[in-house]
Amino acid sequence: MAGHKLAGPQRLSLGHDPIPAFDVRLDEADVEAVAQTLRSGWLTMGPRIEAFEAEFGRHLGVQHAVATSSATAALHLAYLAAGVGPGDEVIVPGITFVATAAAARYCGARPVLAEVLGQHDLSIDPEDVVARIGPRTKALCAVHYAGYAAPMAALREICEAHGVALIEDAAHSPSATVPGEERKLGTLGLAGAFSFFSNKIISCGEGGLLATADDEVAAFARSRRSHAIAATRSATTSWTPASTTVWTSRGRRCCRPGCRASRPTSPSAGGSPTAIGRCSARCRA
Ligand SMILES: Cc1ncc(COP(=O)(O)O)c(C=O)c1O
């Protein structure tokens, strides 16, 4: 339709139908699944999340898939797990969604913008990455942006040579592979972040996931994704018997009702999880 009007302050006369950036398609099965979830009382972090984590992790071929509230949260957790803190630097591509850089700020770190390869490829430029690595560089985030897979082999080599953690922002690339690499994008670094926001390839309104092969990163993300509460909760907030420890900044604490046992980790561990263990106190959680 000629002269179709777009909503918003700036109206463009395209001379043809606008091509939508995305299109949300939901069928009756999706609506029914939501209704079933609401009826079940598990409004957050229930059995459906566990099933999705297992299925998505299997699909990616990765040991751990940890659901989060967004890819931004997954990036934040990935940076923290990589040890990014105040005064550190995280190298990110100059062209990406703001969350890649903002998550570094959430850790108190400084995002350092590196050039992308050019108009023909919006991926971060490995040569420019090398030029920007300094003593404070703690992590590099490779973004698989808008269909351009970041050059992971070159970036991994650089990260290994400089002792820098390699994180992947795979918000745009669930299930994608590149020639010569069997593993899926988002599983090639220390941790990968996926997005299920409404305009993404797999959409559920809001949501994200951290994928990792590293047991400690997974335990850290599971703990920190929900205020260090490891237990799942139903709408009635009863604790499930399977998970009864929470991580605190000083160690882990049993959260079975009535048990206040606390077993700090070593001071040098700074509260980082090593392994989720059982409560040694009387409750035998
Ligand atoms: C490249 C990239 N990274 C991260 C995000 C953040 O995703 P979320 O909205 O799930 O936090 C987006 C969202 O558009 C994105 O495009």
The ligand as an SDF file (V2000), in Angstrom:
LIG
                    3D

 16 16  0  0  0  0  0  0  0  0999 V2000
   22.6190   -8.7350   21.0810 C   0  0  0  0  0  0  0  0  0  0  0  0
   21.6910   -8.6710   22.2570 C   0  0  0  0  0  0  0  0  0  0  0  0
   22.1710   -8.9890   23.4670 N   0  0  0  0  0  0  0  0  0  0  0  0
   21.4000   -8.9550   24.5700 C   0  0  0  0  0  0  0  0  0  0  0  0
   20.0740   -8.5810   24.4880 C   0  0  0  0  0  0  0  0  0  0  0  0
   19.2690   -8.5110   25.7430 C   0  0  0  0  0  0  0  0  0  0  0  0
   18.2410   -9.4780   25.7380 O   0  0  0  0  0  0  0  0  0  0  0  0
   17.1310   -9.4450   26.8540 P   0  0  0  0  0  0  0  0  0  0  0  0
   16.0710   -8.4930   26.3830 O   0  0  0  0  0  0  0  0  0  0  0  0
   16.6070  -10.8660   26.9120 O   0  0  0  0  0  0  0  0  0  0  0  0
   17.7550   -9.0110   28.1100 O   0  0  0  0  0  0  0  0  0  0  0  0
   19.5230   -8.2390   23.2490 C   0  0  0  0  0  0  0  0  0  0  0  0
   18.1250   -7.8270   23.1480 C   0  0  0  0  0  0  0  0  0  0  0  0
   17.6410   -7.3260   22.1760 O   0  0  0  0  0  0  0  0  0  0  0  0
   20.3450   -8.2800   22.1050 C   0  0  0  0  0  0  0  0  0  0  0  0
   19.8800   -7.9300   20.9090 O   0  0  0  0  0  0  0  0  0  0  0  0
  1  2  1  0
  2  3  1  0
  2 15  2  0
  3  4  2  0
  4  5  1  0
  5  6  1  0
  5 12  2  0
  6  7  1  0
  7  8  1  0
  8  9  2  0
  8 10  1  0
  8 11  1  0
 12 13  1  0
 12 15  1  0
 13 14  2  0
 15 16  1  0
M  END
$$$$
